[in-house]
């Protein structure tokens, strides 16, 4: 649902915000303001961990 609200860009936006040094509460506020996405900071951290783990596993497989 959140990704649909973010027009398919939620994962990339989350990665970009975190890479720029934003805190989880700031990321939650940004995603809510920009897309109406409501997510707890622990949920955002879990999503980020899953995304970065997937990226690391893909690099190892290549």
mmJSON file of the N, C-alpha and C atoms, coordinates in Angstrom:
{"data_MODEL":{"atom_site":{
"group_PDB":["ATOM","ATOM","ATOM","ATOM","ATOM","ATOM","ATOM","ATOM","ATOM","ATOM","ATOM","ATOM","ATOM","ATOM","ATOM","ATOM","ATOM","ATOM","ATOM","ATOM","ATOM","ATOM","ATOM","ATOM","ATOM","ATOM","ATOM","ATOM","ATOM","ATOM","ATOM","ATOM","ATOM","ATOM","ATOM","ATOM","ATOM","ATOM","ATOM","ATOM","ATOM","ATOM","ATOM","ATOM","ATOM","ATOM","ATOM","ATOM","ATOM","ATOM","ATOM","ATOM","ATOM","ATOM","ATOM","ATOM","ATOM","ATOM","ATOM","ATOM","ATOM","ATOM","ATOM","ATOM","ATOM","ATOM","ATOM","ATOM","ATOM","ATOM","ATOM","ATOM","ATOM","ATOM","ATOM","ATOM","ATOM","ATOM","ATOM","ATOM","ATOM","ATOM","ATOM","ATOM","ATOM","ATOM","ATOM","ATOM","ATOM","ATOM","ATOM","ATOM","ATOM","ATOM","ATOM","ATOM","ATOM","ATOM","ATOM","ATOM","ATOM","ATOM","ATOM","ATOM","ATOM","ATOM","ATOM","ATOM","ATOM","ATOM","ATOM","ATOM","ATOM","ATOM","ATOM","ATOM","ATOM","ATOM","ATOM","ATOM","ATOM","ATOM","ATOM","ATOM","ATOM","ATOM","ATOM","ATOM","ATOM","ATOM","ATOM","ATOM","ATOM","ATOM","ATOM","ATOM","ATOM","ATOM","ATOM","ATOM","ATOM","ATOM","ATOM","ATOM","ATOM","ATOM","ATOM","ATOM","ATOM","ATOM","ATOM","ATOM","ATOM","ATOM","ATOM","ATOM","ATOM","ATOM","ATOM","ATOM","ATOM","ATOM","ATOM","ATOM","ATOM","ATOM","ATOM","ATOM","ATOM","ATOM","ATOM","ATOM","ATOM","ATOM","ATOM","ATOM","ATOM","ATOM","ATOM","ATOM","ATOM","ATOM","ATOM","ATOM","ATOM","ATOM"],
"id":[1,2,3,4,5,6,7,8,9,10,11,12,13,14,15,16,17,18,19,20,21,22,23,24,25,26,27,28,29,30,31,32,33,34,35,36,37,38,39,40,41,42,43,44,45,46,47,48,49,50,51,52,53,54,55,56,57,58,59,60,61,62,63,64,65,66,67,68,69,70,71,72,73,74,75,76,77,78,79,80,81,82,83,84,85,86,87,88,89,90,91,92,93,94,95,96,97,98,99,100,101,102,103,104,105,106,107,108,109,110,111,112,113,114,115,116,117,118,119,120,121,122,123,124,125,126,127,128,129,130,131,132,133,134,135,136,137,138,139,140,141,142,143,144,145,146,147,148,149,150,151,152,153,154,155,156,157,158,159,160,161,162,163,164,165,166,167,168,169,170,171,172,173,174,175,176,177,178,179,180,181,182,183,184,185,186],
"type_symbol":["N","C","C","N","C","C","N","C","C","N","C","C","N","C","C","N","C","C","N","C","C","N","C","C","N","C","C","N","C","C","N","C","C","N","C","C","N","C","C","N","C","C","N","C","C","N","C","C","N","C","C","N","C","C","N","C","C","N","C","C","N","C","C","N","C","C","N","C","C","N","C","C","N","C","C","N","C","C","N","C","C","N","C","C","N","C","C","N","C","C","N","C","C","N","C","C","N","C","C","N","C","C","N","C","C","N","C","C","N","C","C","N","C","C","N","C","C","N","C","C","N","C","C","N","C","C","N","C","C","N","C","C","N","C","C","N","C","C","N","C","C","N","C","C","N","C","C","N","C","C","N","C","C","N","C","C","N","C","C","N","C","C","N","C","C","N","C","C","N","C","C","N","C","C","N","C","C","N","C","C","N","C","C","N","C","C"],
"label_atom_id":["N","CA","C","N","CA","C","N","CA","C","N","CA","C","N","CA","C","N","CA","C","N","CA","C","N","CA","C","N","CA","C","N","CA","C","N","CA","C","N","CA","C","N","CA","C","N","CA","C","N","CA","C","N","CA","C","N","CA","C","N","CA","C","N","CA","C","N","CA","C","N","CA","C","N","CA","C","N","CA","C","N","CA","C","N","CA","C","N","CA","C","N","CA","C","N","CA","C","N","CA","C","N","CA","C","N","CA","C","N","CA","C","N","CA","C","N","CA","C","N","CA","C","N","CA","C","N","CA","C","N","CA","C","N","CA","C","N","CA","C","N","CA","C","N","CA","C","N","CA","C","N","CA","C","N","CA","C","N","CA","C","N","CA","C","N","CA","C","N","CA","C","N","CA","C","N","CA","C","N","CA","C","N","CA","C","N","CA","C","N","CA","C","N","CA","C","N","CA","C","N","CA","C","N","CA","C","N","CA","C","N","CA","C","N","CA","C"],
"label_alt_id":[null,null,null,null,null,null,null,null,null,null,null,null,null,null,null,null,null,null,null,null,null,null,null,null,null,null,null,null,null,null,null,null,null,null,null,null,null,null,null,null,null,null,null,null,null,null,null,null,null,null,null,null,null,null,null,null,null,null,null,null,null,null,null,null,null,null,null,null,null,null,null,null,null,null,null,null,null,null,null,null,null,null,null,null,null,null,null,null,null,null,null,null,null,null,null,null,null,null,null,null,null,null,null,null,null,null,null,null,null,null,null,null,null,null,null,null,null,null,null,null,null,null,null,null,null,null,null,null,null,null,null,null,null,null,null,null,null,null,null,null,null,null,null,null,null,null,null,null,null,null,null,null,null,null,null,null,null,null,null,null,null,null,null,null,null,null,null,null,null,null,null,null,null,null,null,null,null,null,null,null,null,null,null,null,null,null],
"label_comp_id":["UNK","UNK","UNK","UNK","UNK","UNK","UNK","UNK","UNK","UNK","UNK","UNK","UNK","UNK","UNK","UNK","UNK","UNK","UNK","UNK","UNK","UNK","UNK","UNK","UNK","UNK","UNK","UNK","UNK","UNK","UNK","UNK","UNK","UNK","UNK","UNK","UNK","UNK","UNK","UNK","UNK","UNK","UNK","UNK","UNK","UNK","UNK","UNK","UNK","UNK","UNK","UNK","UNK","UNK","UNK","UNK","UNK","UNK","UNK","UNK","UNK","UNK","UNK","UNK","UNK","UNK","UNK","UNK","UNK","UNK","UNK","UNK","UNK","UNK","UNK","UNK","UNK","UNK","UNK","UNK","UNK","UNK","UNK","UNK","UNK","UNK","UNK","UNK","UNK","UNK","UNK","UNK","UNK","UNK","UNK","UNK","UNK","UNK","UNK","UNK","UNK","UNK","UNK","UNK","UNK","UNK","UNK","UNK","UNK","UNK","UNK","UNK","UNK","UNK","UNK","UNK","UNK","UNK","UNK","UNK","UNK","UNK","UNK","UNK","UNK","UNK","UNK","UNK","UNK","UNK","UNK","UNK","UNK","UNK","UNK","UNK","UNK","UNK","UNK","UNK","UNK","UNK","UNK","UNK","UNK","UNK","UNK","UNK","UNK","UNK","UNK","UNK","UNK","UNK","UNK","UNK","UNK","UNK","UNK","UNK","UNK","UNK","UNK","UNK","UNK","UNK","UNK","UNK","UNK","UNK","UNK","UNK","UNK","UNK","UNK","UNK","UNK","UNK","UNK","UNK","UNK","UNK","UNK","UNK","UNK","UNK"],
"label_asym_id":["A","A","A","A","A","A","A","A","A","A","A","A","A","A","A","A","A","A","A","A","A","A","A","A","A","A","A","A","A","A","A","A","A","A","A","A","A","A","A","A","A","A","A","A","A","A","A","A","A","A","A","A","A","A","A","A","A","A","A","A","A","A","A","A","A","A","A","A","A","A","A","A","A","A","A","A","A","A","A","A","A","A","A","A","A","A","A","A","A","A","A","A","A","A","A","A","A","A","A","A","A","A","A","A","A","A","A","A","A","A","A","A","A","A","A","A","A","A","A","A","A","A","A","A","A","A","A","A","A","A","A","A","A","A","A","A","A","A","A","A","A","A","A","A","A","A","A","A","A","A","A","A","A","A","A","A","A","A","A","A","A","A","A","A","A","A","A","A","A","A","A","A","A","A","A","A","A","A","A","A","A","A","A","A","A","A"],
"label_entity_id":["1","1","1","1","1","1","1","1","1","1","1","1","1","1","1","1","1","1","1","1","1","1","1","1","1","1","1","1","1","1","1","1","1","1","1","1","1","1","1","1","1","1","1","1","1","1","1","1","1","1","1","1","1","1","1","1","1","1","1","1","1","1","1","1","1","1","1","1","1","1","1","1","1","1","1","1","1","1","1","1","1","1","1","1","1","1","1","1","1","1","1","1","1","1","1","1","1","1","1","1","1","1","1","1","1","1","1","1","1","1","1","1","1","1","1","1","1","1","1","1","1","1","1","1","1","1","1","1","1","1","1","1","1","1","1","1","1","1","1","1","1","1","1","1","1","1","1","1","1","1","1","1","1","1","1","1","1","1","1","1","1","1","1","1","1","1","1","1","1","1","1","1","1","1","1","1","1","1","1","1","1","1","1","1","1","1"],
"label_seq_id":[1,1,1,2,2,2,3,3,3,4,4,4,5,5,5,6,6,6,7,7,7,8,8,8,9,9,9,10,10,10,11,11,11,12,12,12,13,13,13,14,14,14,15,15,15,16,16,16,17,17,17,18,18,18,19,19,19,20,20,20,21,21,21,22,22,22,23,23,23,24,24,24,25,25,25,26,26,26,27,27,27,28,28,28,29,29,29,30,30,30,31,31,31,32,32,32,33,33,33,34,34,34,35,35,35,36,36,36,37,37,37,38,38,38,39,39,39,40,40,40,41,41,41,42,42,42,43,43,43,44,44,44,45,45,45,46,46,46,47,47,47,48,48,48,49,49,49,50,50,50,51,51,51,52,52,52,53,53,53,54,54,54,55,55,55,56,56,56,57,57,57,58,58,58,59,59,59,60,60,60,61,61,61,62,62,62],
"pdbx_PDB_ins_code":[null,null,null,null,null,null,null,null,null,null,null,null,null,null,null,null,null,null,null,null,null,null,null,null,null,null,null,null,null,null,null,null,null,null,null,null,null,null,null,null,null,null,null,null,null,null,null,null,null,null,null,null,null,null,null,null,null,null,null,null,null,null,null,null,null,null,null,null,null,null,null,null,null,null,null,null,null,null,null,null,null,null,null,null,null,null,null,null,null,null,null,null,null,null,null,null,null,null,null,null,null,null,null,null,null,null,null,null,null,null,null,null,null,null,null,null,null,null,null,null,null,null,null,null,null,null,null,null,null,null,null,null,null,null,null,null,null,null,null,null,null,null,null,null,null,null,null,null,null,null,null,null,null,null,null,null,null,null,null,null,null,null,null,null,null,null,null,null,null,null,null,null,null,null,null,null,null,null,null,null,null,null,null,null,null,null],
"Cartn_x":[0.828,0.0,0.872,1.868,2.745,3.481,3.93,4.65,3.726,2.478,1.516,1.298,1.188,1.044,2.265,3.428,4.671,4.979,3.985,4.097,5.275,5.438,6.471,7.876,7.988,9.306,9.643,8.824,9.03,10.399,10.775,12.056,13.223,13.234,14.339,14.359,13.187,13.11,13.624,13.254,13.723,15.244,15.785,17.242,17.943,17.399,18.013,18.003,16.865,16.762,17.739,17.835,18.732,20.189,20.504,21.874,22.297,21.319,21.645,21.777,21.602,21.817,20.575,19.404,18.162,17.897,17.328,16.958,15.653,15.373,14.121,12.892,12.841,11.669,11.528,12.646,12.59,12.112,12.57,12.141,10.645,10.168,8.733,7.922,8.377,7.663,7.71,8.854,9.004,8.086,8.068,7.218,5.745,5.397,4.003,3.623,4.48,4.179,4.139,5.051,5.153,4.113,3.812,2.978,1.786,1.694,0.629,0.909,2.156,2.55,2.743,2.066,2.204,2.92,4.118,4.894,5.686,5.704,6.467,7.957,8.754,10.196,10.804,10.295,10.838,10.486,9.332,8.944,9.86,10.141,11.052,12.44,12.917,14.231,14.237,13.159,13.052,13.059,12.283,12.251,13.645,14.315,15.655,16.604,16.541,17.395,17.13,15.863,15.515,16.036,15.896,16.368,17.879,18.584,20.044,20.567,19.911,20.305,20.113,18.992,18.733,19.799,20.188,21.215,22.552,22.907,24.174,24.178,23.064,22.978,23.056,22.459,22.509,23.939,24.689,26.072,26.94,26.695,27.464,27.193,25.952,25.564,26.168,26.553,27.071,28.488],
"Cartn_y":[-1.201,0.0,1.264,1.269,2.434,2.682,1.602,1.755,2.292,1.879,2.394,3.89,4.31,5.736,6.533,5.896,6.552,6.308,5.856,5.642,4.726,3.664,2.68,3.092,4.2,4.736,4.653,3.946,3.941,3.376,2.253,1.631,2.568,3.125,4.003,5.259,5.806,7.022,6.747,5.594,5.208,5.072,4.386,4.225,5.571,6.43,7.747,8.601,8.616,9.426,8.938,7.629,7.081,7.338,7.192,7.425,8.878,9.78,11.193,11.561,10.563,10.809,11.144,11.041,11.345,10.321,10.77,9.872,9.162,8.058,7.341,8.204,8.989,9.862,10.888,11.432,12.39,11.714,10.493,9.753,9.479,9.084,8.826,10.082,11.225,12.488,12.854,12.663,12.984,12.125,10.82,9.916,10.218,10.608,10.956,12.235,13.228,14.515,14.379,13.604,13.504,12.58,11.471,10.438,9.989,10.465,9.995,8.631,8.167,6.873,7.02,6.164,6.15,4.858,4.983,3.816,4.162,3.239,3.411,3.348,4.009,4.041,2.638,1.75,0.38,-0.357,-0.069,-0.661,-0.155,1.134,1.699,1.078,0.917,0.303,-1.14,-1.867,-3.253,-3.278,-2.402,-2.334,-2.057,-1.092,-0.721,-1.909,-2.601,-3.766,-4.838,-5.064,-6.046,-5.62,-4.352,-3.842,-3.954,-3.578,-3.599,-5.023,-5.901,-7.316,-7.931,-7.605,-8.117,-7.631,-6.36,-5.803,-6.514,-6.749,-7.403,-8.833,-9.529,-10.91,-10.975,-10.0,-9.97,-9.747,-8.894,-8.627,-9.871,-10.618,-11.831,-12.881,-12.968,-13.966,-13.706,-12.479,-12.139,-12.513],
"Cartn_z":[0.0,0.0,0.0,0.881,0.957,-0.338,-0.971,-2.237,-3.321,-3.287,-4.265,-4.039,-2.784,-2.486,-2.963,-2.892,-3.306,-4.775,-5.519,-6.96,-7.317,-6.514,-6.772,-6.358,-5.641,-5.298,-3.812,-3.034,-1.582,-1.2,-1.763,-1.407,-1.724,-2.918,-3.292,-2.446,-2.175,-1.35,0.059,0.619,1.945,1.956,0.964,0.878,0.723,-0.113,-0.344,0.921,1.605,2.824,3.89,4.05,5.059,4.673,3.39,2.922,3.123,3.097,3.292,4.768,5.648,7.076,7.869,7.246,7.955,9.06,10.153,11.249,10.903,11.589,11.331,11.579,12.674,12.846,11.72,11.251,10.138,8.857,8.627,7.438,7.518,8.693,8.863,8.555,9.047,8.791,7.306,6.674,5.257,4.397,4.653,3.873,4.085,5.305,5.573,4.843,4.915,4.265,2.742,2.192,0.735,0.122,0.811,0.196,1.034,2.27,3.142,3.749,3.637,4.195,5.701,6.453,7.905,8.277,8.81,9.216,10.471,11.407,12.642,12.317,13.106,12.848,12.858,13.701,13.711,12.42,11.852,10.576,9.47,9.472,8.476,8.583,9.807,10.013,9.516,9.753,9.258,7.735,7.107,5.643,5.104,5.727,5.283,5.412,6.52,6.739,5.673,5.363,4.339,2.969,2.653,1.36,1.236,2.276,2.2,2.28,3.027,3.054,1.677,1.023,-0.321,-1.295,-1.191,-2.063,-1.851,-0.58,-0.271,-0.773,-0.635,-1.103,-2.612,-3.3,-4.764,-5.25,-4.547,-4.927,-4.73,-3.668,-3.394,-4.459,-4.927,-5.908,-7.286,-7.561,-8.898,-9.081],
"occupancy":[1.0,1.0,1.0,1.0,1.0,1.0,1.0,1.0,1.0,1.0,1.0,1.0,1.0,1.0,1.0,1.0,1.0,1.0,1.0,1.0,1.0,1.0,1.0,1.0,1.0,1.0,1.0,1.0,1.0,1.0,1.0,1.0,1.0,1.0,1.0,1.0,1.0,1.0,1.0,1.0,1.0,1.0,1.0,1.0,1.0,1.0,1.0,1.0,1.0,1.0,1.0,1.0,1.0,1.0,1.0,1.0,1.0,1.0,1.0,1.0,1.0,1.0,1.0,1.0,1.0,1.0,1.0,1.0,1.0,1.0,1.0,1.0,1.0,1.0,1.0,1.0,1.0,1.0,1.0,1.0,1.0,1.0,1.0,1.0,1.0,1.0,1.0,1.0,1.0,1.0,1.0,1.0,1.0,1.0,1.0,1.0,1.0,1.0,1.0,1.0,1.0,1.0,1.0,1.0,1.0,1.0,1.0,1.0,1.0,1.0,1.0,1.0,1.0,1.0,1.0,1.0,1.0,1.0,1.0,1.0,1.0,1.0,1.0,1.0,1.0,1.0,1.0,1.0,1.0,1.0,1.0,1.0,1.0,1.0,1.0,1.0,1.0,1.0,1.0,1.0,1.0,1.0,1.0,1.0,1.0,1.0,1.0,1.0,1.0,1.0,1.0,1.0,1.0,1.0,1.0,1.0,1.0,1.0,1.0,1.0,1.0,1.0,1.0,1.0,1.0,1.0,1.0,1.0,1.0,1.0,1.0,1.0,1.0,1.0,1.0,1.0,1.0,1.0,1.0,1.0,1.0,1.0,1.0,1.0,1.0,1.0],
"B_iso_or_equiv":[0.0,0.0,0.0,0.0,0.0,0.0,0.0,0.0,0.0,0.0,0.0,0.0,0.0,0.0,0.0,0.0,0.0,0.0,0.0,0.0,0.0,0.0,0.0,0.0,0.0,0.0,0.0,0.0,0.0,0.0,0.0,0.0,0.0,0.0,0.0,0.0,0.0,0.0,0.0,0.0,0.0,0.0,0.0,0.0,0.0,0.0,0.0,0.0,0.0,0.0,0.0,0.0,0.0,0.0,0.0,0.0,0.0,0.0,0.0,0.0,0.0,0.0,0.0,0.0,0.0,0.0,0.0,0.0,0.0,0.0,0.0,0.0,0.0,0.0,0.0,0.0,0.0,0.0,0.0,0.0,0.0,0.0,0.0,0.0,0.0,0.0,0.0,0.0,0.0,0.0,0.0,0.0,0.0,0.0,0.0,0.0,0.0,0.0,0.0,0.0,0.0,0.0,0.0,0.0,0.0,0.0,0.0,0.0,0.0,0.0,0.0,0.0,0.0,0.0,0.0,0.0,0.0,0.0,0.0,0.0,0.0,0.0,0.0,0.0,0.0,0.0,0.0,0.0,0.0,0.0,0.0,0.0,0.0,0.0,0.0,0.0,0.0,0.0,0.0,0.0,0.0,0.0,0.0,0.0,0.0,0.0,0.0,0.0,0.0,0.0,0.0,0.0,0.0,0.0,0.0,0.0,0.0,0.0,0.0,0.0,0.0,0.0,0.0,0.0,0.0,0.0,0.0,0.0,0.0,0.0,0.0,0.0,0.0,0.0,0.0,0.0,0.0,0.0,0.0,0.0,0.0,0.0,0.0,0.0,0.0,0.0],
"pdbx_formal_charge":[null,null,null,null,null,null,null,null,null,null,null,null,null,null,null,null,null,null,null,null,null,null,null,null,null,null,null,null,null,null,null,null,null,null,null,null,null,null,null,null,null,null,null,null,null,null,null,null,null,null,null,null,null,null,null,null,null,null,null,null,null,null,null,null,null,null,null,null,null,null,null,null,null,null,null,null,null,null,null,null,null,null,null,null,null,null,null,null,null,null,null,null,null,null,null,null,null,null,null,null,null,null,null,null,null,null,null,null,null,null,null,null,null,null,null,null,null,null,null,null,null,null,null,null,null,null,null,null,null,null,null,null,null,null,null,null,null,null,null,null,null,null,null,null,null,null,null,null,null,null,null,null,null,null,null,null,null,null,null,null,null,null,null,null,null,null,null,null,null,null,null,null,null,null,null,null,null,null,null,null,null,null,null,null,null,null],
"auth_seq_id":[1,1,1,2,2,2,3,3,3,4,4,4,5,5,5,6,6,6,7,7,7,8,8,8,9,9,9,10,10,10,11,11,11,12,12,12,13,13,13,14,14,14,15,15,15,16,16,16,17,17,17,18,18,18,19,19,19,20,20,20,21,21,21,22,22,22,23,23,23,24,24,24,25,25,25,26,26,26,27,27,27,28,28,28,29,29,29,30,30,30,31,31,31,32,32,32,33,33,33,34,34,34,35,35,35,36,36,36,37,37,37,38,38,38,39,39,39,40,40,40,41,41,41,42,42,42,43,43,43,44,44,44,45,45,45,46,46,46,47,47,47,48,48,48,49,49,49,50,50,50,51,51,51,52,52,52,53,53,53,54,54,54,55,55,55,56,56,56,57,57,57,58,58,58,59,59,59,60,60,60,61,61,61,62,62,62],
"auth_comp_id":["UNK","UNK","UNK","UNK","UNK","UNK","UNK","UNK","UNK","UNK","UNK","UNK","UNK","UNK","UNK","UNK","UNK","UNK","UNK","UNK","UNK","UNK","UNK","UNK","UNK","UNK","UNK","UNK","UNK","UNK","UNK","UNK","UNK","UNK","UNK","UNK","UNK","UNK","UNK","UNK","UNK","UNK","UNK","UNK","UNK","UNK","UNK","UNK","UNK","UNK","UNK","UNK","UNK","UNK","UNK","UNK","UNK","UNK","UNK","UNK","UNK","UNK","UNK","UNK","UNK","UNK","UNK","UNK","UNK","UNK","UNK","UNK","UNK","UNK","UNK","UNK","UNK","UNK","UNK","UNK","UNK","UNK","UNK","UNK","UNK","UNK","UNK","UNK","UNK","UNK","UNK","UNK","UNK","UNK","UNK","UNK","UNK","UNK","UNK","UNK","UNK","UNK","UNK","UNK","UNK","UNK","UNK","UNK","UNK","UNK","UNK","UNK","UNK","UNK","UNK","UNK","UNK","UNK","UNK","UNK","UNK","UNK","UNK","UNK","UNK","UNK","UNK","UNK","UNK","UNK","UNK","UNK","UNK","UNK","UNK","UNK","UNK","UNK","UNK","UNK","UNK","UNK","UNK","UNK","UNK","UNK","UNK","UNK","UNK","UNK","UNK","UNK","UNK","UNK","UNK","UNK","UNK","UNK","UNK","UNK","UNK","UNK","UNK","UNK","UNK","UNK","UNK","UNK","UNK","UNK","UNK","UNK","UNK","UNK","UNK","UNK","UNK","UNK","UNK","UNK","UNK","UNK","UNK","UNK","UNK","UNK"],
"auth_asym_id":["A","A","A","A","A","A","A","A","A","A","A","A","A","A","A","A","A","A","A","A","A","A","A","A","A","A","A","A","A","A","A","A","A","A","A","A","A","A","A","A","A","A","A","A","A","A","A","A","A","A","A","A","A","A","A","A","A","A","A","A","A","A","A","A","A","A","A","A","A","A","A","A","A","A","A","A","A","A","A","A","A","A","A","A","A","A","A","A","A","A","A","A","A","A","A","A","A","A","A","A","A","A","A","A","A","A","A","A","A","A","A","A","A","A","A","A","A","A","A","A","A","A","A","A","A","A","A","A","A","A","A","A","A","A","A","A","A","A","A","A","A","A","A","A","A","A","A","A","A","A","A","A","A","A","A","A","A","A","A","A","A","A","A","A","A","A","A","A","A","A","A","A","A","A","A","A","A","A","A","A","A","A","A","A","A","A"],
"auth_atom_id":["N","CA","C","N","CA","C","N","CA","C","N","CA","C","N","CA","C","N","CA","C","N","CA","C","N","CA","C","N","CA","C","N","CA","C","N","CA","C","N","CA","C","N","CA","C","N","CA","C","N","CA","C","N","CA","C","N","CA","C","N","CA","C","N","CA","C","N","CA","C","N","CA","C","N","CA","C","N","CA","C","N","CA","C","N","CA","C","N","CA","C","N","CA","C","N","CA","C","N","CA","C","N","CA","C","N","CA","C","N","CA","C","N","CA","C","N","CA","C","N","CA","C","N","CA","C","N","CA","C","N","CA","C","N","CA","C","N","CA","C","N","CA","C","N","CA","C","N","CA","C","N","CA","C","N","CA","C","N","CA","C","N","CA","C","N","CA","C","N","CA","C","N","CA","C","N","CA","C","N","CA","C","N","CA","C","N","CA","C","N","CA","C","N","CA","C","N","CA","C","N","CA","C","N","CA","C","N","CA","C","N","CA","C","N","CA","C"],
"pdbx_PDB_model_num":[1,1,1,1,1,1,1,1,1,1,1,1,1,1,1,1,1,1,1,1,1,1,1,1,1,1,1,1,1,1,1,1,1,1,1,1,1,1,1,1,1,1,1,1,1,1,1,1,1,1,1,1,1,1,1,1,1,1,1,1,1,1,1,1,1,1,1,1,1,1,1,1,1,1,1,1,1,1,1,1,1,1,1,1,1,1,1,1,1,1,1,1,1,1,1,1,1,1,1,1,1,1,1,1,1,1,1,1,1,1,1,1,1,1,1,1,1,1,1,1,1,1,1,1,1,1,1,1,1,1,1,1,1,1,1,1,1,1,1,1,1,1,1,1,1,1,1,1,1,1,1,1,1,1,1,1,1,1,1,1,1,1,1,1,1,1,1,1,1,1,1,1,1,1,1,1,1,1,1,1,1,1,1,1,1,1]
}}}
